[in-house]
Amino acid sequence: MGYIAVAIDGPSGAGKSTVARAAAARLGYVYVDTGAMYRAIGLAVCRRGIAEEDTAGIIAVLPEIRLAITYQNGTQHVVLNGEDVSEAIRTPEIARYASKVSAVPAVRQFLLDVQRGMAENGNILMDGRDIGTVILPQAQVKIFLTASVEARAERRYLELCEKGQAVTREQVAADIAERDRQDMTRAIAPLRQAEDAVLLDTSALTLEESIQAVLRIIQEKTEE
């Protein structure tokens, strides 16, 4: 029997990473947060003082980037050139950089082989923007996990407040709406629901209900 690949796509702030991480842990699957990889590249670009729109500058940085995903006590850690940047990549500024660098074809190609290679070594649950459509089009299970802008903004606002960041609900909502626009209109691998993906709207669901819904979909699809 081959390995099971689960692809979870969806917009920013939908809770993909939190839900996917928990579902993978309960199933004993390897979890890969591809968004963290783009954030890490965004961080590398930002630290070098390269503008978000400087495509040539972004591409020039790629040969200098060594990116690794490690797991400690079941938790994914992102290592950039030997430094654990798991926390450093979780800021609104780096989220914007991630969106910009992810629109650069050379960056997507840089990460494509890494991401696909991970699916060849065991059962895997991967989340991002184009997993089911581009990275793992042959995945046995595809889920498009979404929520309203209002629900996503409230969740992200509370999350950032817990981390001590000074933000407003209005700014968070505006950032999410802009990220949606960028992700859905970019020329390369735009955010969209794969034709064979199951749509899951978590606007009215608690975290546990969302996790259970994902587990049910995976069970149903893998038993077909």
C-alpha positions, 0 to 999 in steps of 0.5 A: 500500500502506498503512502497517504497524502492529504492536501489542505488548501485555503485562504490566510487566517482560516486556521489551516495550520492549527487544524492540520497540525492537530489532525496530523498528530492524531493520525500519526502523519507527518505535518508540513506547513508550506506557508512557513517555508515561504515565510522563511524565504520572506524573512531572508529577503526582509533581513537583507533589506530587499524590497517586497517588489524587487523580484531580481533581488529575491531571486538573487537571495535563493542560492544563499538560502538553506532551508530545513524542516525539523521536528521536536516533540512532534512540533515542526520547526523551520530552520533558516541557514542554521537558525530556528526561525519558527517564531520570527516568521510569524509577524504581519510584516513577514506574512506580507513578504511571504505573499510577495515571494510566493508569487515569484516562479523561481521561489516556487520552483525552489521549494517544489522539489523539497515539498514533493520529496516529503510526500514520498517518505511516509503518510503526510498532511500538507497545508498551503495555498496550492497543495491540491492544485500544484504541489500534490495534485495526486493526493488521495485527500484534498480539503479546501478549508475556509472561513469568512473574512470576519471570522478569520480576522477575529481569530487572527486578532486574538492570536496576535494580541496573545503574542503582545502585538499592538494591532486593531481588528480593522487592520487585521481584517484589511490585511487578510482581505488584501492577502486574499486578493494577492493570493487569488489574483497572482499569475503563478498557482493562484489560490483556488479550490481543486475540483476534487477537493472537499469544501470545509467552511469553519466560520461557525465551528470551534477548533475541535469541531474543525479538527473533527470535520477534517478527520472525518473527511480523511477517513471517508476518502481513505476508505473509498 
